[in-house]
């Protein structure tokens, strides 16, 4: 009898595994290049940071310590950000793990125009 009860308990515990929540936000680590835009209040406190990417669109930056640092140091600059991407209410959010400014490539020296033949 005890063996039968133990077998039933094992069967029930295996069959009642938790399925993935379909409403859970999608989470993915990504690296995105784009331009940083910062919004500040009247006191100069950062209230929002966005990353605009030509390829992946707009990301809201999570305002934790790294997100605030990114906004304060890189406003208006082109950066490469690696972090955790989540989607909430159809908006993309990026929690910054690391970032670096993207240096513009050096311009090629212009070749002199040909002189017209006389």
N, C-alpha and C positions, 0 to 999 in steps of 0.2 A: 504494500500500500504506500509506504514512504517513497519507494522508487518511482511509483506512478505519479505521485504529487511532485516530486523533484523534476521529473521529465516534463510535466505540464508547465511548471514554473519556468524552466529553461526555454521551452518552446514559446511561451508568451513573451519572455524578455527579449528573445531574438526577433520575433515578429513585430514587436512594437518599437522598432528603431525609428528614430526621429528623421523625418524627411527634411530636405533643405527648404527653408522658408522662401516661397516665391516672391515675397514682398521685401526681402532683405536687399539692401543696396548692393550694387555690383562693386566689387573691390578689385583693383588691379594696379600693379606698380608700373609706371610709365616714365619716359623721359621726353620732355616737350621743349622745343625751342620757340621763343616768342618774345614779345615786348611787354614790359611790366607797366601797369597803370595803377596809381594809388589815389584813394580818396581819403581826405583828412577833414576833421571837424574844425570849428572855429579856433580851437585851442592847439591845433597842429597834431592832434592824436590820430593815428591811422585807424580808419573805420572800415576800409575795404581795400583789398588788393586783387587785381585781376591780371591774368596772363593771356595775351592775345596771340594765338598761333595762326599763321596763314593756312596750315594744313588741318589742324585739329579743332580750331575754333577757340571760344572763350572758356577759360577756367576761372572759377572763384578760388582764391587761395585761403585755406584755413588759417585763421589768425591766432595760431599758437606762437611760441617763441620764434621758430624758424620762419613762419609766414610773416610776422611783423618785421623781423630782421631783413628779409627779402625786400619787403616794401620800403623800408627806411633807406636801405643801401642802393637799391637798383631801380628806383622810380625813373621811368623813361628810357631805360636801357634794355638791350636785347640780351636775353639770358637763356641758359639751358638748365631746366629744372627737372630733377628726378624726385618722384614721390608717389604716394598712394592715391590713385584716382578712385573716386566714388561718384555715384550718380544719385542725386536726391531731388525729388520734385522736378525731374527732367532738366536739371542743371548739373554741369560737371564741376566737381570740387577736387582740389589737389592739396594734399597734406605734404608739405615740403620735407624731404629727407636731406637733400643737398642741392646746391645751385652754383652756377659759375657764369660770369659775364662772357658773352660770345664776342670775340674780337672781330672787327670787320677786316676782311682781307685787304692787304695793301694794294693801292691802285697801281696799275701798270703805268709806267711813264709814257706819256703821249709821244708818238712818233711825229717828227716834224713833217708838215705837209710838203708835198712835192712842189717845187717851184715850177711855174708854167714855163714851157719852152719858148724861147724868143725867136 
